[in-house]
Amino acid sequence: MFRKLLSSIGVGGATVDTRLSHDTLVPGETVSGETIIEGGNGPQEFERIYLYVSTQYKHEDSLHEHTLVEHSVGGAISVDAGEKRTIPFSFPLPYETPLSLGRHDVYVRTGLDVPNAIDPSDVDPIRVAPHPLQQAVLDAAGNLGFRLRQVENEYDPRKGAPLPFVQQFEFRPEGRYGGKVEEIELVFKLSGDEALDVLVELDRRATSLGGLLESALEMNERFTRLRVTRSDAERGAIEGMLADAIDAHTG
């Protein structure tokens, strides 16, 4: 999937090519593939070959990179001139991995520790599709008339722990909630394949003098936490659960 030309940094013309079995995954699935090393003009040594999955998040006006997981493909390895070595790998994609629905991509990088040379690395994006439980909540929001407006990775260690950020899904209402709600924001936290915690942040529309005062004081935001399970998804209960959470704050 991506290729490093080590000859550009003067280490004998070896190439290292990491190939993923799949470049679309859901959180919790296995990242697998193989790293192929082809020797150059003479024998070479690599102290370590590793992969890591990273993304970016916004903090105030700047972007920061965060490594979600690092996996060693191999320890110290020697490759003779013209020799070809193939090393398989597999590791789980963290459940905290943000989805590929916003402006911040998720990348798989290959890193090399090469003696007497700058550590070369390369990067390619992967597509992270929603986990079935996440998709069920997104579908429920759409069925209730909410349209996804924006997805951002935002610095918020309090909500995102153990990550320094959360991925926020911002929806604008249409239909039955159009006159009651300004927007809702959802934050997902998977607890494995069986359960998903959802933080629902509701921004009510100001329709009265009291509502305008609440809005000015930022008191019109309400928070609700939902825990949805595979059983909830299988019996089609998530839409009703989300509607009940919204109705509880809109009257």
N, C-alpha and C positions, 0 to 999 in steps of 0.2 A: 504493500500500500504506500509506503514511502521509503526513500532511499537516501543513504548518506554516502557521499563521495569523500572518503578520507584523504584521497590524493590532494585535495584542495588545501589540506593543512600539512602536507608533507609527511605522511606516515606510511608510505609504501604503496598507495593505490588500492588498498583493500576496500571492499564495499560491505555494508551491513544493511540488509533489507528486511524490515518487519512487515509481515503480512497478517492481517486480521481475518479470521474465519467469517466474521460478520461485522459490518460497520453500522448496523442499526441494532440497538439493544434497549431493554427496559431496565430500570433500576433493580438490582438483585440478580440479574442474569450473569452468565459467565463470559468474560472477555477471553477469547482464545485465539490461537494462531501459532505462527512460528517465526523465529528470527533466523535469517540465513546470512552467514558470514562467508565471504569469498576472499581468499588470500590474494595479495597483490604481487609485487615484484620480489618480495623476500619474506621471511618469517616475521610475525608480529605478535605482540602480546596486548591483551585487553585485561585491565584489572577488574572491570565489572561492566555488564550490560544490563540495563534496567529500563523499565517502562513506567510511566506514571500518567495518571489521568488528572487533568487540571481544568479549571474554568476561571472566569473573572467575575468580580462583583464590584458594584459602585459604592464608594464611600465619599460622601460630599461631592466634590467635583473631580475626583480622580478614580481611576480603575486600579484594582489590585488583583493579583493572581493568587489562586489557592489550589494546592495539590490535594486532591481527594483521596488518592491511594497511590502508593509506589510499590512496584513488584520487581524483584531481581530475576532477570531471565537466566543469568549465569554468573558465576564467580569468575575468578581469574582463568583466562583461556588463551592458549597459544594456537596460532594458525600458520601453517607453512605456506610457502609461495604457491599460488594456484589452488590451494586446498579449499574445499567447500564444506562448511559445517552447518547443520540445521538443528536448531534448539526449539522444541515446542514449549508453549507456555499456556497457562490458564489461571485466571484469578477472578474473584467476584467483583462486579461493578457495585460500588456502595449504594445502599438504598437512599442515601442523602443526595445522590447525583442529581443536579438540576436537569430539567427537560429541555429539549432543543426547540423551544417555542418562543424564545425571546431573542434579544440581541447579543447575548453572551453565549458563545459556543462552548462546547465541551471538547477537549482535545486529548488524544493519546500521543504522548511524546516518547521518543526513544532516546535514551542517554547512554553515552559511552565514557568510561574512564580509560583514557589512553595515556600511557607514560610519555612524558616529554612533549605533550601536545595540548592545545586548548581542548577542553571537553566539548566535543561536538554534540549537538542535539537537533532534532527535527520535530515537526508537529503536523498533525493532520486532524481535522475534526471528525467526530463520530456523531451519529444522530441518536439521541436518547429519546425514545418514544415513551408515552405515559404507561405506567404500570396499570393493569386492569382496574385496580381500585381507584387510581387517580383519574383514569378515563371515565369511570362511572360517575365520579363527582363532577367532572367537566361536562359530561353529557347532561347531568341533572340540572346544572346551572343553565345550560342552553335551553333545555326544555321549559324552564321557568321564565324564559324570556331575557336572560342575561347574555350579552355579547362580549366576548373577550376583546378588550381594548389594548392591553399592554401587559407584557411579562418582563419583570426586572429582577436581577439579583441585587439585593440591597443589603448593605451592612446593618446587621441587627443581631449581635451576639446573644441578646436576651431571648429572642424568639428562635434563633437558629441553632443554639447549642446542640451538639459540639462544634458546629461550623460558625464562622464569624458572620455569616450572612444567611438570608432567607431568599427563596424565590417567590415573589409575589405575583399573583394572577389578578389583574384588575379588570372588573367587568362593569359595563354600563347597562342599565335596565331598559327593557322595552316591554310593552304590554302592561300586565296587571301591577307591576311595581314601578312603572314609569313616573307616577306622581308621588311616590312615597320614598323612594331610595335614590340618592345621588349616584352611588356606586357601591359595590362590594369588592373586597379583596380576600383572596383565599391563599393560605399557606399550607402546604402539605408536609407531613412528617410520617414516612412509612416506618412501621414497626415489624417489617418482614412481609411475607406474602399474604398474611391473614388479616391484618388490621392497618388502618390508616387514620391518623389523627389530622383533623382539619381545623385550622384557626380561621374563623369567619369574622372579618372586620366589616362592619356595616356603617356606611355614611348616610344618614337619613337626610332627606330633602327638607329644607326649611320652608314651612307653609304657613307660619304664623309669626307674630312678634316674638313669642317665646322661642320659636324655632330659630328665628334669625339671631336671637341673643345666644342661644346654645351654639349655633354655628360660629358666631364671632368668638366665642370662648372655647371653641373646639370640643364642646361637650356633646355634640350630636353623633359621635362615633361610639359604636357598641361592639363588643367582642363576644363571640360565642365559640365554644370548642365542641366539635363533633368527633365521635369515634365511630368509623364505619368499618364493617367487617366483610369478609367474603360472603357470609351468609346474607347480610343486608343487600349486597349487590345481586346475589342470585335470586332473591325474592322481590327485587325491584323496589326496595324501600328507601333508597337514598334520596330520590327526588322529594319525597314527603318529609324526610328528616331535615333536608336543607330548607324547604319551605317553612316548616315549623320554626326553625331557628330564626329565619328572617321575620316571620309574622310576629314572633314574640317581642320584637323591638319596633315594629311599625304600627302595631294596633290594628 
